[in-house]
């Protein structure tokens, strides 16, 4: 997943089509001098529609397409001919796309299934032709309805990654290294904080041809819920994960304290995140001997845990077993 190609936030201006006007045509044929009203209805204006596509993983294709306009409906004509409907504009988006109001930031809709559709802006209805308004006392109405106006507004599209497991940890905790070892994902890896600037997804193979999707989320720091670091921009990706894998390096000064800081940031951002199942991986444990592991065990939070080393590839089967158990309970 190239960093330059991953876009999870766009703001677009969408406008549907105006409805076509109804016709005021009167029937005129060679042997029918006064045939009465035969004006057709106007056509509906085109919708602007969002459609879920499981093959997409980014909003990049909408980054440079800020203005989306649907086609107007055509006016009706004589002989009760209705105007043609305006063409809809269909925008395909990845699963997990959330539509928000740019003024209130309220969530309007969320697309989570393939081919699921949502009308972002509804096209105006076509107006009725004068044929609809004839009565016994007004047999030649010379008026018809105009078409309804279009809808137009700005909308925010945000992407929340759909994954089974979300990696949660401070910068440089070894999350990207783990993902690169257990899956075919190739995230950027380096020995400095905030190496990961965009979420990365990887499919992890498990026993008996089973698998699950793991998401490497950019590192959290204290105050992330207020927007510090990469804060609010990426905390939302954790909301869609089925469970959370906390990663704390073995050389941490206080594993229990780091865990509490991470949990508190999630709680302050969205308390519902604490309802997700959690497991803990003590990363970079290849530097530990049995005595140091026993010492660390005395200060580990009361959740399922194991020691792992992505570099030495130790403890990987154990952490996969723990994850699968949490996912299937």
Phi, psi and omega in degrees: 000103183293136184298323183289343183263350182270110178239122182241013180208123173220153175239122185235152174253120183241140177223127177279181179269149173288148174285145179286154180281147172289157183265147176254027185292143174251140182292126179223113177229169188305314183254011178234096186287321182231081186276353180088178184287136174219034179287132180275167181279155174283156180276152178292144174288154182292145175274159164254117190240138171259137180228131180290139178225113183291349179274349181263148179226007183210160176260020183305320184293348178255356184298321183253018178236072188284334185241123182238122182236130174268168185274146176287152173283152180275155178287155176287171179216183182293174182061031178058030179275123179280149176289153179289149177285146175291146180293135174286153171251120181252120178254119179275135183227155178290156177295140184097007178283130180248133178260129182231153173283127184289342181271316183258345184062017175289143179282127182265318184196159178222133181258119185235354184233151179297133181069006174294135184241148177219129179279107181288315175226125185272132178293148180291143177290149176285148179282155180280141176285168185294345178300331182285345189253005179286141178222177179294335180258350178222082187276351179228062179297132182250036176221157179213168181279140169285161177286155177290150178289160177286171170253142177209141179184167173273146176220145175261132174247119179242143179252128172247117185299138176266111180214156178283320186234129175252129178274124183240128179181170176288163177304143177067032178270355179098015183294313181295322179297317178299313181299321181292333182276321185268353180220182179269004179293148181235068179288159177291132182231130176203164185268056173206160185291153178059037172296317180276117181251350176223153176295147176236140179249143175215144176265121184260122178284141179231184185297152175056041176063019175272165181202165173213161183259130180245138180243125175268109182266136176310144188305143178265143172235166178297129184095008181299326181295342177264001179101004179290151183065232176258002176002252189299334184295329185241348177300330182296333180294333181289335183300329186267356181282142180290323179213168184238132174253107178280134178237123178230128183291149182296336182270013177295146180293324182210098184298316181297320180293317179298318179299316180296323178296316179298314180297320181294321178297318178295319180296317181290330178284312180200105183304335180294340179296335181285350177280348180284150176293145183230141170227160185235133174243123174273104187275169179058034185279001176294345179272001184255144169259178184299324182294317179293324177297318179297324180292319181292325181301333181292341186239024181267137178302160185276067173220161178303136183213164172202162177265133180225161170216109180292327180291311179277352180056049175245144178079004184288321178294323179296317181290326176297318179298317180296318180296314182297321179297318180293324182288331187256000179287000000 
